[in-house]
Amino acid sequence: YQRRVHGKVVLDMAQRGIREYDAKRLLARFLPEYLNEFSYNGDLALVGPETDLVELASTHPWLKTARLVVKPDQLFGKRGKHGLVLLDADWDRAKKFLQENMGAQVAVGGITGRLSHFLIEPFIPHEEEFYVAISSDNDGDNIFFSMQGGVFVEENWDKVIRFHVDVLDGMDSIDIKSRLPEDLGEKSSAIENFVKALWRFYAETGFSYLEINPFTFHNGSIVPLDMVAKLDDAEEYWQRKRWSGLAFPEPFGRSLSKEEQFIKDLDSKTGASLKLTILNPEGRIWTMVAGGGASVIYADTICDLGFAKEMANYGEYSGDPNTEETYYYTRTILDLMTRRIDPCGKMLLIGGAIANFTDVAKTFKGLSLIHISEPTRPERISYAVFCLKKK
């Protein structure tokens, strides 16, 4: 039980939620590569605190002519149940809704935060609502489908059909059509093709979770109404072209610490990858791990050995950071680590995996510039440096 729970904690760290706005943009752009008849054009507008609504309407003229949906886009669900979705509105009503709710403090699922980003898209009149989701496990991927989509899908989970896609066999071994409900009628073939294409899109775009709840048919074509998506952090290097321009917002209600914001700003100014999340500032085990995949392995091992509650941070530095960038990253970690004295001492694990495109000598020069003995002198701290490699 402990291993399973800890494994889930680490798995969640490796997943990066993206806005519904970006998930639908990816779907509109890339799903046609796998499904020719997919005609969703992705008319979407994202509104933030600094958005000029006059300029937005000029850039997206459909805002003034279409009936609209407006909803928060900040990585939390059940927006309709919380009364945070505006449906079938014109542009004037949409602007009023934005003005009334931008910056408003709301509580969702026990978490309180302020509304700062909203998605606007065309309103799609519909009667049918379908559900589809894809998630991954150690053996492959799981596809879930139901004719009972929408806000009550969880209450009707017994009607959800599950397809397992084996990691070695792939989609070709799955007979989807024979297991779809007969009640789908002529829509059965369209949904079969959509599910197959969606899985390929999921697998080749680096997702770790994808949910469309609901989707419907409009003028004979499938249209996604609500989407939730998470990307696999370890895929960042390989997906850099498809993920170009994506934003990775913080979970709703969570604000960055000064140190996390510093590293995020540093990351935005470099071609390298510098990430830092503080889990427990009083934790005894700190890590400096080079590589997204390696960071998961190290964190998983720490949790596996029973030290999950002592893990102070999670992050990585990779992508060939230069000496100065590594210096600032290291200095931030050591500063955080040495602020509190623990009678049992602390540990700093410095490690990585195979260096595919990192100048290791330059990276470790950045580490050595810190002069470890100085900032850590008041503490009982142990250091260990590891490197994983293929046999």
GUGU-576576 format. One record per residue (C-alpha): x negated, z, y; residue number from 0. Coordinates in steps of 0.2 Angstrom, whole numbers, plus 5000, padded with zeros to 4 digits. Each point is the difference from the previous one (the first is absolute). Layout:
! residues N
R      X      Z      Y   resi
R      X      Z      Y    NUM
...
***
This chain:
! residues 391
R      X      Z      Y   resi
R   5000   5000   5000      0
R   4986   5005   5012      1
R   4991   4983   4997      2
R   5016   4990   5002      3
R   5004   5009   5017      4
R   4982   4998   5006      5
R   5000   4982   4995      6
R   5015   4997   5010      7
R   4992   5008   5015      8
R   4985   4989   4999      9
R   5011   4985   4997     10
R   5010   5003   5015     11
R   4984   5001   5011     12
R   4995   4982   4994     13
R   5016   4993   5006     14
R   5003   4995   5018     15
R   5017   4998   5006     16
R   5004   4985   5012     17
R   5014   4997   5012     18
R   5016   4991   4994     19
R   4996   4988   5013     20
R   4983   4995   4992     21
R   5007   5000   4983     22
R   5013   4988   5004     23
R   4988   4989   5010     24
R   4989   4999   4984     25
R   5015   4996   4989     26
R   5005   4986   5012     27
R   4983   4993   5001     28
R   4994   5001   4982     29
R   5015   5001   4988     30
R   5004   4981   5002     31
R   4983   4997   4991     32
R   5008   5006   4985     33
R   5019   4996   5003     34
R   5003   4983   5009     35
R   5018   5004   5003     36
R   4997   5016   5009     37
R   5005   4996   5018     38
R   4999   5017   5009     39
R   4992   4996   5016     40
R   4995   5017   5006     41
R   5008   5002   5017     42
R   4994   5017   5004     43
R   4995   5010   5016     44
R   4991   5016   5001     45
R   5003   5011   5015     46
R   4987   5014   5005     47
R   4999   5012   5014     48
R   4991   4987   5011     49
R   5010   4985   4995     50
R   5007   4990   5015     51
R   5018   4995   4994     52
R   5001   4986   5013     53
R   4984   4992   4993     54
R   5006   5004   4982     55
R   5016   4990   5003     56
R   4990   4986   5007     57
R   4989   4999   4985     58
R   5015   5002   4988     59
R   5014   4990   5007     60
R   5011   5004   4985     61
R   5002   5018   5007     62
R   5012   4994   5013     63
R   5011   4989   4989     64
R   5001   5009   4983     65
R   5009   5015   4994     66
R   4986   5014   4997     67
R   4995   5014   4990     68
R   4989   5014   5008     69
R   4992   5013   4990     70
R   4984   5012   5000     71
R   4985   4993   4991     72
R   4989   5015   4997     73
R   4998   5002   4981     74
R   5016   5010   4997     75
R   5016   4996   4990     76
R   5018   5004   5001     77
R   5001   4994   5018     78
R   5018   4996   4998     79
R   5005   5017   4993     80
R   4992   5008   5015     81
R   5010   4989   5012     82
R   4984   4991   5006     83
R   5005   4982   4997     84
R   5009   4989   5012     85
R   5010   4985   4992     86
R   5008   4984   5006     87
R   4995   5003   5018     88
R   4996   4988   5015     89
R   4984   5000   5010     90
R   5007   5011   5013     91
R   5006   5013   4988     92
R   4984   4999   4991     93
R   4990   5004   5016     94
R   5011   5015   5004     95
R   4997   5007   4982     96
R   4981   4998   5002     97
R   5000   5009   5017     98
R   5011   5014   4993     99
R   4989   5003   4984    100
R   4982   4995   5005    101
R   4991   5016   5000    102
R   5014   5010   4993    103
R   4996   5015   4988    104
R   5008   4999   4984    105
R   4999   5010   4983    106
R   5000   4989   4984    107
R   4998   5008   4983    108
R   4994   5016   5008    109
R   4987   4991   5010    110
R   5001   5000   5019    111
R   4993   4986   5010    112
R   5003   4988   5015    113
R   5006   4983   4999    114
R   4988   4987   5007    115
R   5002   4984   4991    116
R   5016   4990   4996    117
R   5003   4984   4990    118
R   5013   4987   5007    119
R   5006   4986   4988    120
R   5016   4989   4999    121
R   5015   5009   4993    122
R   5005   4992   4983    123
R   5019   5002   4995    124
R   5001   5003   4982    125
R   5010   5008   4986    126
R   4988   5001   4985    127
R   4985   5011   5000    128
R   4986   4998   4987    129
R   4985   5011   4996    130
R   4982   4995   4995    131
R   4984   5010   5000    132
R   4983   4999   4992    133
R   4988   5014   4997    134
R   4984   5001   4990    135
R   4993   5012   4986    136
R   4985   5001   4989    137
R   5008   4987   4988    138
R   5006   4987   5012    139
R   5014   4998   5012    140
R   5019   5005   4999    141
R   5014   4989   5007    142
R   5016   5009   5004    143
R   5016   4990   5004    144
R   5018   5005   5003    145
R   5016   4992   5006    146
R   5005   5017   5008    147
R   4987   4999   5015    148
R   5001   5009   5016    149
R   5001   5018   5005    150
R   5008   5006   4983    151
R   4987   4992   4988    152
R   4993   5017   4996    153
R   5017   5006   4995    154
R   5002   4985   4989    155
R   4983   5000   4992    156
R   5008   4998   4983    157
R   5004   4983   5004    158
R   4982   4995   5005    159
R   4992   4988   4988    160
R   4981   5002   4997    161
R   4988   4987   4995    162
R   4982   5004   4996    163
R   4986   4987   5003    164
R   4985   5004   4989    165
R   4983   4999   5009    166
R   4994   4988   4988    167
R   5015   4990   4995    168
R   5007   4997   5018    169
R   5017   4993   5005    170
R   5000   4986   4987    171
R   5005   5012   4986    172
R   5015   5007   5009    173
R   5017   4993   4996    174
R   5009   5005   5016    175
R   5016   4989   4999    176
R   5006   5007   4984    177
R   5000   5018   5006    178
R   5009   4996   5017    179
R   5018   5005   5001    180
R   5013   4986   4996    181
R   5009   5005   5015    182
R   4987   4991   5011    183
R   5007   4984   4994    184
R   4992   4985   5009    185
R   4989   5011   5010    186
R   4991   5005   4984    187
R   4987   4986   5000    188
R   4996   5002   5019    189
R   4997   5019   4997    190
R   4989   4996   4985    191
R   4989   4988   5010    192
R   5000   5012   5015    193
R   4994   5015   4989    194
R   4987   4990   4992    195
R   4993   4993   5016    196
R   5001   5017   5008    197
R   4989   5008   4987    198
R   4987   4986   5002    199
R   5001   5003   5019    200
R   4998   5019   4997    201
R   4985   4998   4988    202
R   4991   4987   5011    203
R   5002   5009   5016    204
R   4993   5017   4995    205
R   5016   5010   5000    206
R   5002   5017   4991    207
R   5018   5002   5003    208
R   5014   4988   5007    209
R   5018   5003   5002    210
R   5014   4989   5007    211
R   5016   5010   5001    212
R   5011   4991   5003    213
R   4998   4982   4999    214
R   5015   4988   5001    215
R   5005   4982   4999    216
R   5004   4991   5017    217
R   5004   4981   5000    218
R   4994   4999   4982    219
R   4983   5008   5004    220
R   4993   5017   4996    221
R   4997   5010   5016    222
R   4991   5017   5000    223
R   5009   5013   5010    224
R   4989   5016   4998    225
R   4982   5001   4994    226
R   4988   5013   4995    227
R   4982   4996   4996    228
R   4983   5008   4996    229
R   4983   4991   4998    230
R   4986   5005   4988    231
R   4986   5006   5011    232
R   4987   4994   4987    233
R   5006   4982   5003    234
R   4995   5000   5019    235
R   4984   4990   4998    236
R   5008   4987   4989    237
R   5016   4998   5010    238
R   4992   5000   5017    239
R   5008   4983   5004    240
R   5017   5003   4995    241
R   5000   5018   5008    242
R   4993   4993   5016    243
R   5009   5008   5015    244
R   5009   5013   4989    245
R   5002   5018   5008    246
R   4999   5015   4989    247
R   5010   5013   5009    248
R   4999   5019   4997    249
R   5014   5007   4990    250
R   5015   5006   5010    251
R   4998   5017   5008    252
R   4981   5000   4998    253
R   4988   4999   5015    254
R   4982   4997   4998    255
R   4987   5013   5004    256
R   4987   4997   5013    257
R   4987   4996   4986    258
R   5012   4989   4991    259
R   5004   4990   5016    260
R   4981   4999   5004    261
R   4997   4992   4983    262
R   5015   4989   5001    263
R   4994   4994   5017    264
R   4982   4997   4993    265
R   5008   4990   4985    266
R   5010   4989   5012    267
R   4984   4995   5009    268
R   4990   4995   4985    269
R   5001   4987   4985    270
R   4996   5015   4988    271
R   5013   5012   4993    272
R   5000   5018   5006    273
R   5014   5011   4995    274
R   5003   5019   5001    275
R   5014   5011   4996    276
R   4999   5019   5001    277
R   5009   5008   4986    278
R   4995   5018   5001    279
R   4988   5005   5014    280
R   4996   5016   4992    281
R   4996   4991   4983    282
R   4983   5003   4992    283
R   4998   4983   4993    284
R   4996   4986   5012    285
R   4996   4982   4996    286
R   4991   4985   5007    287
R   5004   4985   4989    288
R   4995   4982   5002    289
R   5014   4989   4994    290
R   5019   5000   4999    291
R   4999   4999   4981    292
R   4987   5013   4999    293
R   5009   5012   5011    294
R   5015   5000   4988    295
R   4988   5004   4985    296
R   4991   5014   5009    297
R   5017   5008   5006    298
R   5008   4998   4983    299
R   4985   5008   4992    300
R   5001   5015   5012    301
R   5018   5002   4996    302
R   4997   4998   4982    303
R   4988   5014   4999    304
R   5013   5012   5008    305
R   4994   5000   5018    306
R   5014   4990   5009    307
R   5004   5015   5011    308
R   4982   5001   5006    309
R   4998   4981   5004    310
R   4998   5000   5019    311
R   5000   4981   5004    312
R   5004   4983   4993    313
R   4992   4984   5007    314
R   4987   4987   4998    315
R   4986   4990   5010    316
R   4997   4983   4993    317
R   4998   4981   5006    318
R   4982   5002   5005    319
R   5002   5012   5015    320
R   4984   5001   5011    321
R   4989   5014   5003    322
R   5009   5006   5015    323
R   5017   4999   4992    324
R   4994   5010   4985    325
R   4992   5013   5011    326
R   5016   5003   5010    327
R   5010   5001   4983    328
R   4988   5012   4993    329
R   4999   5011   5015    330
R   5019   5001   5001    331
R   5001   5006   4981    332
R   4986   5013   5003    333
R   5008   5006   5016    334
R   5017   5003   4991    335
R   4991   5008   4985    336
R   4990   5013   5009    337
R   5013   5007   5012    338
R   5005   5013   4988    339
R   4990   5011   4989    340
R   5005   5003   4982    341
R   4992   5014   4990    342
R   5001   4989   4985    343
R   4990   4986   5008    344
R   5005   4982   5002    345
R   4995   4983   4991    346
R   4998   4983   5008    347
R   5000   4986   4987    348
R   4992   4984   5007    349
R   5003   4985   4988    350
R   5005   4983   4997    351
R   5002   4986   4987    352
R   4992   4983   4999    353
R   4993   4993   5017    354
R   5008   4983   5000    355
R   4997   4996   5018    356
R   4993   5016   5008    357
R   4982   5002   5006    358
R   4997   5017   4991    359
R   4983   5003   5009    360
R   5008   4998   5017    361
R   5015   5011   4995    362
R   4990   5014   4993    363
R   4989   5000   5016    364
R   5016   5004   5009    365
R   5002   5015   4989    366
R   4982   5006   5002    367
R   5001   5000   5019    368
R   5012   5015   4999    369
R   4986   5012   4995    370
R   5011   5009   4988    371
R   4992   5016   5001    372
R   5004   5003   5019    373
R   5019   5000   5001    374
R   5002   5008   4983    375
R   4988   5015   5002    376
R   5013   5013   5002    377
R   5009   4994   4984    378
R   4997   5001   4981    379
R   5002   4982   4997    380
R   4994   4989   4985    381
R   4997   4982   5001    382
R   5001   4987   4986    383
R   4997   4981   5001    384
R   5008   4989   4987    385
R   5000   4981   4996    386
R   5011   4992   4987    387
R   4994   4985   4992    388
R   5004   4988   4986    389
R   4990   5002   4983    390
***
